[in-house]
C-alpha cells in the first residue's frame, strides 16, 4: 500500500521550492495510492489536485480544503460521491472511469454554488435511464456535464420530470447494489481459491525439496543440482501458464477485479526483477577500510588525480581532475586526518595519506578554466625553518667580497711549507718565471723583477779576457 507521505508531497512540490504549506497545485497521479490522507493538514492552500490513475476507493479528507477548485480522480475505484460539502470553492470534479453506481450521492454537491463542471463518463451510473436529466435537475449551478454544455431548455424539462426520473434512478440503483453484492461474493471466493492454490503449491515445493538428510552441502552431487534447476524451470513454466490464463480470461469490470489485476502486475514485475538479479547479481558493497581500520585507496569515478607537496613540504596538494562542465554541487569533499574522500555523482574517490593532516584547516579550490579541483591539506607535523632576514647595503658588500675570495681560493691554492724549512730555504725565489706582463691576482702585491747581485769573494780576480757568465 502506497501512502501519501510528507516526503512524497515535498518531492512533487519542486516547482514550489519544496514548500508544502503554500502549495496551490499538486500532482500525485500514477503512484498506486490507496487512500487520500494528510493533504487537508499540510496543504490548506491547494487549488488544483491531481489524483488520477490510482487505487483510491473513497473521497475523504478533503473537506478542509476551502480553496480547492479542481479535483481529478479519474481512473480510480470510487463508488460514492461524498465528503465534498466543505470544498466551498470547488468548480470542477473529474470522476471518469470509476465505479460510481450511487447516482443519488451527487446531492452532496447541491450547495456548492461555484460547482459548474462534472465528468462521470465510464461509470455504471452513466448507463442509467434518465441519468443526464437527473444530474441536471439535481445540480442547479451545473453548466457542463461530461463535456457537453447544459442548455436552458434541457434544465427546464428535467426539472419538470424530476420526481419520475428520481424514482426510476433509485430503482436502477437497487438493481446495481444487488449486482455489486454478487460481484463482491465472487471476488471473495476467487481470492480464497487463489490462496488455497498458493498454499498447495508451497506444500508441494516443500515435499520436492526435503530438508537436511545428514549430508553436508558439499556432498550434494551434480544430479541434485540438475534436479533443482529442473524444478525451478517447471515452477516458472507453471506461473507463466497461470498468468497467460488470467490475462486471456474475461473479467468483470469491478473495483475488486481492478485491484486484483494490479496485484498480478506487481507479482510479474517482481518475478522479472528477481530473474534479472539472478542473471546479474548485485555487486558487493565497496570496502573503504581494511580489517585494521586503515583507509583503502578507491577510485570508482575513474578520474585522474595528482598528489604532491608544496615548496615548504608542509602541505599536501591534491589535484582532482574532474570534468570541466560538472556541476560543483555534485561534488562532495570530506577530509579526515588520515585520508581524503571525494564523492562525484555518488561515486567514491578515496586516497590514504602517508602523514596526518589538519582537516579543519584544509580548503578546496576549483578552476573556472579547467574545472580541476585542488584540495590543500596542511600536515599535522609542520617543518619549522629559520626565517631569512633581509640584509643591509654594507652586508651586501661583505657578501660580495667573501664570494670573490671563495672563487679565488678555488682557482689559486696556497702551498703549505713547514716552519723549519722556512728558516733554511729561501722560498721567496721559488717562482716560475713568466713574462713581464703578468697581472697579479686580486688583493695580492705586485711581484718585483729586480735582480740582486751576490758580493764577490775575497780571492776573486777580475780577468778581463774571461767572458762574463750569463
Long-range contacts (C-beta under 8 A, 24 or more apart in sequence): 1-34, 1-35, 2-31, 2-32, 2-33, 2-34, 3-33, 3-34, 3-35, 3-37, 4-28, 4-33, 4-35, 4-36, 4-37, 4-38, 4-39, 5-38, 6-38, 6-42, 9-38, 9-39, 9-42, 9-43, 21-45, 24-48, 24-67, 25-49, 26-50, 28-54, 29-53, 29-54, 29-72, 30-54, 32-262, 35-60, 36-60, 36-61, 36-62, 37-61, 39-65, 40-64, 40-65, 47-89, 51-76, 52-76, 52-94, 55-258, 55-259, 55-262, 57-255, 58-82, 58-83, 59-83, 59-84, 62-86, 62-87, 63-87, 69-114, 70-94, 73-98, 74-98, 74-119, 77-255, 77-258, 77-259, 79-180, 79-255, 80-105, 81-105, 81-106, 81-108, 81-109, 82-108, 83-108, 84-108, 84-109, 84-112, 85-109, 85-111, 85-112, 87-112, 88-112, 88-114, 89-114, 90-114, 90-115, 91-115, 91-116, 91-117, 92-116, 92-117, 92-118, 93-117, 93-118, 93-119, 94-119, 95-119, 95-120, 95-123, 96-120, 96-121, 96-122, 96-123, 97-121, 97-122, 97-123, 98-122, 98-123, 99-123, 99-124, 99-253, 99-254, 99-255, 100-124, 100-125, 101-125, 101-173, 101-176, 101-177, 101-180, 102-173, 103-128, 103-131, 103-134, 103-135, 103-169, 103-173, 104-166, 104-169, 104-170, 104-173, 106-135, 106-138, 106-139, 107-138, 109-139, 110-138, 110-139, 110-140, 112-141, 113-141, 114-141, 115-139, 115-141, 115-142, 116-141, 116-142, 116-143, 116-144, 117-142, 117-143, 117-144, 118-142, 118-144, 118-145, 118-146, 119-146, 119-147, 120-145, 120-146, 121-146, 121-147, 124-176, 128-168, 128-169, 128-172, 128-173, 129-168, 129-172, 130-165, 130-168, 130-169, 131-169, 132-158, 133-157, 133-158, 133-161, 133-165, 134-158, 134-162, 134-165, 134-166, 134-169, 137-161, 137-162, 137-165, 180-254, 183-252, 183-254, 183-256, 184-256, 186-252, 187-254, 187-256, 187-257, 187-260, 190-260, 191-260, 201-238, 205-231, 205-235, 239-271, 243-268, 286-348, 288-341, 288-348, 288-350, 294-338, 294-352, 295-336, 295-338, 295-339, 295-350, 295-352, 296-350, 296-352, 297-350, 297-351, 297-352, 298-348, 298-349, 298-350, 299-349, 299-350, 300-347, 300-348, 300-349, 301-344, 301-345, 301-347, 301-348, 301-349, 303-344, 303-349, 305-349, 305-351, 307-351, 312-383, 312-385, 313-383, 314-378, 314-379, 314-382, 314-383, 315-376, 315-377, 315-378, 315-379, 316-353, 316-355, 316-357, 316-375, 316-376, 316-377, 316-379, 317-374, 317-375, 317-376, 317-377, 318-351, 318-374, 318-375, 318-377, 319-372, 319-373, 319-374, 320-349, 320-372, 320-373, 320-374, 320-375, 321-370, 321-372, 322-371, 322-372, 322-373, 323-371, 324-370, 324-371, 325-371, 326-371, 328-366, 331-373, 333-364, 333-373, 333-375, 335-359, 335-362, 335-375, 335-377, 337-380, 340-375, 340-377, 342-373, 342-375, 353-377, 355-379, 355-380, 355-381, 356-380, 356-381, 404-442, 405-443, 408-441, 408-442, 408-443, 412-441
